[in-house]
Amino acid sequence: MPQTFVTASAVRWVGDDPFPGVVEVELADADGRTWTFIDKAPVFDADNALGPASHYPVELNLACTVVEHHDDRVVISTAEWGIETVEQQSTFTVRRDQLR
């Protein structure tokens, strides 16, 4: 199965501690709700493009698993990658055009 990603945005550098630094990422769902993730930068960025000197926002692709399809909406999960929001949410309904 090909790797699936959902578009999201890194919106700010939170801090340098713990190493290698923490970033805040936002995901807008199909209903317009914005979900916030805060974790170490490499969780969201394998290319080391996120850092304290980056110009935010930075669009990125967040790894996900497609759980269900509903016309133009798709239910996804980020749990497989250990990625969850500050509210401990890892399942989201997004628009199909948000997937890569």
N, C-alpha and C positions, 0 to 999 in steps of 0.2 A: 504494500500500500504506500503511495507517495506521501511524503511529509506534507502536513497541512499547517498553514499559518493564518493568523488573523491580524489585520493591521491595528496598530496601537501607537501611542506617542509617549516617548520619554519627555516629561515636562520640566523636571528639575533634578539637580544634583542635591541629594539630601545631606551627605557628609562623607568624610574619608574613613570613618570608623564604623564598623569593622572593615579591615582591609579586604578587598581592594577598593571599597567605597560602595555607597548605597545610592540608588536612583529611584525616583518616583515615576511610575508609568500609568497612563490612563487608557482605558478601553471604553468606547461608547457602544452600548448595545443597540439592538434594533428599535427600542422604544425611546432612545435618546438619553438613557441614564448613563452617567459616567461612573465607571468602576476604577478604584485606585489600588495599585500594587506598589509596595515598597519592598525592595530586596537588593541584594548585591548586584552590581552592574553586570557581571558575566551571566547571570541568570537570564537576562534579556538580550545580551549583546555578545556574541561569540567573537566579533571582530575588534573588540576593544575600542569602539568608536565613542562610547559614553564615558565622560570624565568631567572633572570640575570645570574645565575650560571649554567644554562643548557648547555650541550655540543651541539652546533649547527653544522650542520643542524639536525633537528628533523623531521622525517616523521610523517605526521598526516593525518587524514581523514577529509576533508572539506565537510560539509553538502551541498547537492545540490538536485535539481529537474531535472529529465530527461524531456526534452522538445520534442526532436525528435531523431529517430534512422535512421542512414544511413550506412548500411553495418557494417564496423569496426569502424565507427565514431559515436559519440553521441553528440547532442547539450544539454548542461546543463545550469541551471540557479542557481545562489546563492542568488537571490533577495529576496526570501521568508524568508531568515535568515538575511536580512539586510547586507549582505556581498558583498562589491564591491571593485574593484581595485582602485589604486590611480588615475586612469583615469576615474573612475566612471562606469566601465564596470562590468556587472554581468552575461553575457551570453557568453558561451565558447563552442568551438567544441573540444572534447577530444577523445582519443582512448577508445574503449570499455573496454580494459584491465586496464584502469586507474580507473574504477569504482569498488566500494566495496559495 
